[in-house]
Amino acid sequence: MARDCDVAVIGAGAAGVAASVVAARSGCRVTLIDVGDRPGGQYYRGADLSSLPSAGLDYAALASDLDRLVAANAVDYRPRTTAYALERAGQRLRVRTRGEARQGRLGRPAGPDRHRADVDVIDAGTVVLATGAFDRPLPFPGWTLPGVMTGGGAQSLVKGQHVLPGRRVVVAGTGPFLLAVAATLLEHGAEVAAVVEANDPVVGSVRQLRGLTSGLGKAGDLGRFIAALARHRVPYLRRHRVVEALGDDRVTGVRLARVDADWHPIPGTERVIECDAVSVGFGFVAQLDLAAQLGARTIRGADGGLAVEVDDDQATSVPGLLAAGETTGIGGVEAARVEGLVAGATAAVMSDRASALTPAALERVRREVARWRRFAAGLHATFPVRDGWVDSVREDTLVCRCEEVPVSRVRESVALGARDARTVKLLSRAGMGWCQGRMCAAAVDGICGFDDIASLRGASYRPVAVPVPLGALASEQVEG
Ligand SMILES: Cc1cc2nc3c(=O)[nH]c(=O)nc-3n(C[C@H](O)[C@H](O)[C@H](O)COP(=O)(O)OP(=O)(O)OC[C@H]3O[C@@H](n4cnc5c(N)ncnc54)[C@H](O)[C@@H]3O)c2cc1C
């Protein structure tokens, strides 16, 4: 039997929390589904909220509202639960979930039936998709060596498990996230050998001054990161790129090169830095699997990556489906929060409730959305991903780690006549493995250089969005 609610929110990051609070305060019956143990998403999960401003529609105020609404049963909050499918059910939308909480890990039965009680079906008039994003790595020789990891991976290792990725770490790639990762590592006692930034933010930020000044609220964060780097005398190398990770059975160093404005290495500028871990990041990729199941239209975001297309009310091209936060384009945590507020207000109106946000408040929030989007566009223009990274991959560099597909096989697919991402996937197997292209899609797109919008991963339909045990699916068939 499907459970019914007015609004199902998928993802409890800044966007999902904001949407849930506004919809529930407006009188909607809300179900909030999230993979994590606690609300907060990538940015706030595990954060000390007492140190944040807690007023009005700030995140800390929304989070404490959410606690109250959950206690009052106005929000049915389901942590440790994955939404693995989203489909139409008559006039409503149906979310299929798999939760680990209800099983009680210790009391879990053994044998083929052990996944029986894991699955659930939720029907909602409106679904808010707020599933965020994941890291965008790009391959280079040696990137599969143990000790080389994404920035998000390094962050969650340190913040979540309290384990350092290494004693001496090189942080490389592009974007302000490198500074956040370096600051976290320093704070937890690692030595950061260098921050290696492929762009030139000094020149770039002068050019993007108008957009970047929209985000002056983030200047505090930036100042904190820069002060940490200065205190620990960490070199910040602009216009440099890691062209190879060195080592036999784990990373022992990196080869760097100075690069031109398109990221082509400049001959004669190479040098080696010793380290026992490398954290690499080239921005983020929006999580689109569930949106693709309903065929929601996508666009290219300001960073060139695919994102769900939304209008000013956060409505997608699919009736009943709203989206907010990084799912609609990589824009940072403040953009996610204010988009979530708008989505919550729209969901209330779609559920025939008066929105808890007054028209004046909603107008202010919409102006904030525009402001943070301008800031995001300024950041992406300052820290673009340039084509020159393709120069340092070798024919034998693995692109798809799951299926162990080297660059040569992707290029062979193009030579054989593949003209779109799907054909490359079928010919080379890149993107067919366990992670379903999460790690390699951006790289394969870049190597092939196709200009169409259907990336290897983004626009493809998968009936099951995340890995689910067959036992869970089978029990759903029997019961459903
Ligand atoms: C790995 C990583 C690390 C980051 N670290 C920083 C940082 O240090 N500093 C910084 O300024 N910004 C950081 N960012 C960016 C920042 O986290 C985002 O701007 C912000 O979190 C966006 O909020 P959101 O609500 O859109 O998404 P998120 O905060 O990502 O929240 C999305 C939530 O949806 C859940 N979810 C996803 N898929 C499903 C599903 N199928 N079923 C159920 N739940 C699902 C996720 O578990 C997550 O809790 C990071 C981003 C990533 C991806």
The ligand as an ORCA input file, in Angstrom:
! r2SCAN-3c Opt
* xyz 0 1
  C      31.014     16.191     -1.700
  C      30.683     17.673     -1.510
  C      31.362     18.435     -0.549
  C      31.070     19.801     -0.412
  N      31.746     20.541      0.524
  C      31.542     21.880      0.589
  C      32.287     22.702      1.487
  O      33.127     22.215      2.219
  N      32.046     24.047      1.492
  C      31.112     24.606      0.666
  O      30.920     25.834      0.692
  N      30.378     23.870     -0.171
  C      30.594     22.522     -0.241
  N      29.890     21.776     -1.130
  C      28.826     22.429     -1.892
  C      27.595     22.560     -0.959
  O      27.565     21.417     -0.160
  C      26.325     22.692     -1.734
  O      26.350     23.960     -2.336
  C      25.060     22.598     -0.871
  O      25.159     21.528      0.026
  C      23.861     22.420     -1.776
  O      22.726     22.099     -1.033
  P      21.629     21.114     -1.638
  O      20.516     21.093     -0.659
  O      21.325     21.490     -3.038
  O      22.340     19.690     -1.742
  P      23.049     18.780     -0.648
  O      23.507     19.539      0.521
  O      24.036     17.966     -1.406
  O      21.865     17.822     -0.154
  C      21.323     16.812     -0.952
  C      20.853     15.701     -0.039
  O      20.114     14.761     -0.833
  C      20.462     13.461     -0.420
  N      20.182     12.564     -1.539
  C      20.759     12.525     -2.764
  N      20.190     11.578     -3.529
  C      19.221     11.018     -2.765
  C      18.278      9.962     -2.991
  N      18.193      9.316     -4.170
  N      17.434      9.613     -1.976
  C      17.480     10.255     -0.784
  N      18.357     11.271     -0.510
  C      19.207     11.633     -1.484
  C      21.945     13.567     -0.083
  O      22.344     12.511      0.787
  C      21.989     14.934      0.598
  O      21.754     14.814      1.986
  C      30.122     20.403     -1.245
  C      29.419     19.629     -2.187
  C      29.702     18.270     -2.321
  C      28.933     17.468     -3.360
*
